[in-house]
Amino acid sequence: MKPVLAIDQGTTSSRTLIFGGPAFEVLASSQREFPLYYPEPGWVEQDAEEIWQTQCATLEQAMRKARLKAGDIGALGLTNQRETVVAWDKATGRPLAKAVVWQDRRTAGLCAQLRDRGLEAGVRRKTGLLFDPYFSATKMQWLLRHVPEVKAAARRGTLALGTIDSWLIYKLTGGRSHVTEAGNASRTLLFNVKTLRWDPSLLDLFGIPLSALPEVLDSDAEFGVTDLPFLPGVPIRGVLGDQQAALFGHRCFKPGQAKNTYGTGCFLLRQIGAKFLPPPKGLLGTVAWKIAGQTAYAHEGAVLVAGAAVQFLRDGLKIIAHAEETEALAQSLPGNEGVYFVPAFAGLGTPYWDADARGLIIGMTRGTGRAHLARAALEAIAYQSSDLCAAMGQPAIRVLQADGGATRNPFLMQFQADILGIPVEVSDQAEITALGAATLAALGAGLISRRELTALPKASHTYRPRLTATRRRALLEAWHEAVLRSRGWART
């Protein structure tokens, strides 16, 4: 089988990996970081041109490392940070404003106004989502209202709006393709997950012109071919948002199978099958993928701050130099000694969806030190993920598939199994998200069959629960008391 390129475009870096060989292993990779911008409190922006330039550089470097030419590549797969919005001009191909990142909270007031109008239930039935700044529609609306260049392009009919996948495909194809796929589209609050189309009433509600939006294709469609000097003619045959790509990379092809990705945030997805089922309270409903014309849906829960809490210890409090230090610090204590950290820096996600909650550290005494804070930060990741699993309801998740950088922390993974009371299976494949995009592209291009995909090696390490049910309940009760206090800060 020919090698497959995988673009993995994340919140803080652009990466390219090349997969190949009988076990579909990584042949070469390249990564470039780029900055985030914080022009006002709660605002998070990126420069879409910087994203493109870093992504382009990693493509070229990975090809050089692997000593491959465009003709050697069988297909290209793409996975991306979701919900982030780019506005650009179709005539020039240039961004019209900074990209508004999924973490951005500038539209919290607008979301509150929509809820107050009693519109959320109807929109949730169509989209599976909630009114929250997390999703793309209010970001698009804000750009149309507040950026003169975006308004002018809309009047001219040259405005293009899209998530990061659309922006990269547009650039990869030399401006020939303005497209997205069903999973990414389902994260916008504009896409009806039952009809699998942009919904006219939702476009009217948010004031988004249909002409500016990309065409929605299947996840394994023909998205176009690359038109780059060093990479001409490679078919783009698999596109998924990062969390859906991880679900696919874990091969959660059966209803009930679930994965949790431990990164800047945590994202738990459980595959629910070919029929859209209204998500339980506090959860989201989403398209997992649409492959060969068949749609698979998922329920999703989101932790907004997970690994970012450890970054806060490093960059904000400066009590650690490297994230890896937290493992030994946490293990140095026999328990948490009553110290809890609720990292609600930008509110809380599932199951609370409380944009007003704020972070707190509680239970400190004069004897509290950096080991307590390190342990509390790691435990907070596990507690929040436990809240996600509990919100999923019945049937209960029996085994949790796990991936992401924080899974390399044995203390965290063991504590996660303990607090969930179920096994946690950590993938030994560090590049599970990119692998999902690559294997989907190979499937779309006919380079591999579904049977061959299922038979690929899958190595993992399993953590089994060791905590008693009584101790588990006590820890969770104290955690939920801390969460309650974090949510009540603005009302005191």
Secondary structure as UniProt FT lines:
FT   STRAND          4..9
FT   STRAND          13..20
FT   TURN            21..24
FT   STRAND          25..33
FT   TURN            41..42
FT   STRAND          45..46
FT   HELIX           48..66
FT   HELIX           70..72
FT   STRAND          75..80
FT   STRAND          85..89
FT   TURN            90..92
FT   STRAND          99..100
FT   TURN            102..103
FT   TURN            106..107
FT   HELIX           108..116
FT   TURN            117..118
FT   HELIX           120..127
FT   TURN            133..134
FT   HELIX           136..146
FT   HELIX           148..156
FT   STRAND          159..163
FT   HELIX           164..172
FT   TURN            173..175
FT   STRAND          179..181
FT   HELIX           182..185
FT   TURN            186..187
FT   STRAND          191..192
FT   TURN            193..196
FT   STRAND          197..198
FT   HELIX           200..206
FT   HELIX           210..212
FT   STRAND          215..217
FT   TURN            219..220
FT   STRAND          225..228
FT   TURN            229..230
FT   STRAND          231..241
FT   HELIX           242..249
FT   TURN            250..251
FT   TURN            255..256
FT   STRAND          258..262
FT   STRAND          266..273
FT   TURN            281..282
FT   STRAND          284..291
FT   TURN            292..293
FT   STRAND          294..303
FT   HELIX           307..311
FT   HELIX           312..316
FT   TURN            323..324
FT   HELIX           325..331
FT   TURN            337..338
FT   STRAND          340..342
FT   TURN            345..346
FT   TURN            350..352
FT   TURN            355..356
FT   STRAND          360..362
FT   TURN            366..367
FT   HELIX           370..392
FT   STRAND          400..403
FT   HELIX           405..408
FT   HELIX           410..420
FT   STRAND          424..427
FT   TURN            430..431
FT   HELIX           432..444
FT   TURN            445..446
FT   HELIX           450..455
FT   STRAND          460..463
FT   HELIX           469..487
FT   HELIX           489..491
//
